[in-house]
Amino acid sequence: MSERRKYIKIPETVEVDREVLTPDFGRFTLGPLARGWGWTMGTVIRRAMLSSVEGVAPTQLRIDGVIHEFSTLEGVLEDVPLIVLNVKKLRFKLEGEGPEYARLHATSPSEYKGGDLELSPNLTLVNKDQHLLTVTVDNRPAHLEIKLERGRGYENQETVKKRSPGEPEGTIFLDAFYSPVRRVKLDVTNVRYGERTDYEQIVFEVATDGTISPEQTLSQTADLLKGHVEALYSIAEPKDESSDSLEVERPEWMDMKVESLEVPQTVKKVLADHGLKTVSEVVSLTEAEIVGWGEIKPRSFAILRSRIQDLGAEFASDEKKSDADDEEEEDET
């Protein structure tokens, strides 16, 4: 045992109450811990679970024939504000980074629920019984498109709108509640350890929305906390700067997917149609080459250029592109 931990009891396992464990509820016991560490650790873990566990939420809604959120739809029982509230209650699982889209085509009189949505292969809806809207007359179809994004915590409507320029008219921006954790109950009790009875244990009761299991919630939280304190190790064990200087750090944007760029969906589609999957592939082209396709509007291209510059990248210059082409020709010969 480390000399520094000699007089501090470090918990070795977490007990899981299998009798009450479900896909959206779990009870866990962490201990024993030295006196005073129960509430110290418990409070930090609880706050991290409630605020920082990653989840998926609707961020945008488009309804054919609707130009703002305070509208009504002819032939639909619910007004748009009520439809918005129903959409916010949908809970999704998302494979990959996203964003993804869910669509509803309500063509005949009926009640439509979450289970009636058309989903991309990367999306799974948990609460399929969630009511969306009711069509009351024939020949008055309602078509909805919902954008789903991954995030943490809460993001208000204005923030979502500011980071989503270039969206078409009629887009309704939503408050995004990403957190899949609904409730965390915390209790600290005394427990015997050896001959002593003043040790503590923490009991967590974790309730989620079903898009993530309680065990995954606890594990993801532990990983976040570990990442936050790892930097403190460098105080006692400083890095060898000479060895670091020999390594060339690879920019993060090199492997960033085009789908993750905050640009209009039409731009992403054009780039994908031309076989460009990563930002590094996009910036290997010159601005003239991309504009020359004639498929991206000037305003949309300006947004693309701005996002590329925000990442610290830039498009290839005509001079560099020419040199690269010459090198390829030499290799071929």
Beta strands, then each sheet from edge to edge (+ up, - down):
strand 1: 14-16
strand 2: 25-33
strand 3: 54-63
strand 4: 92-94
strand 5: 100-106
strand 6: 110-113
strand 7: 118-119
strand 8: 123-125
strand 9: 131-135
strand 10: 142-152
strand 11: 154-155
strand 12: 172-173
strand 13: 176-177
strand 14: 181-193
strand 15: 196-208
sheet 1: 1+ 2- 15+ 14-
sheet 2: 7+ 5- 10+ 3- 12+
sheet 3: 4+ 8-
sheet 4: 6+ 9-
sheet 5: 11+ 13-
end
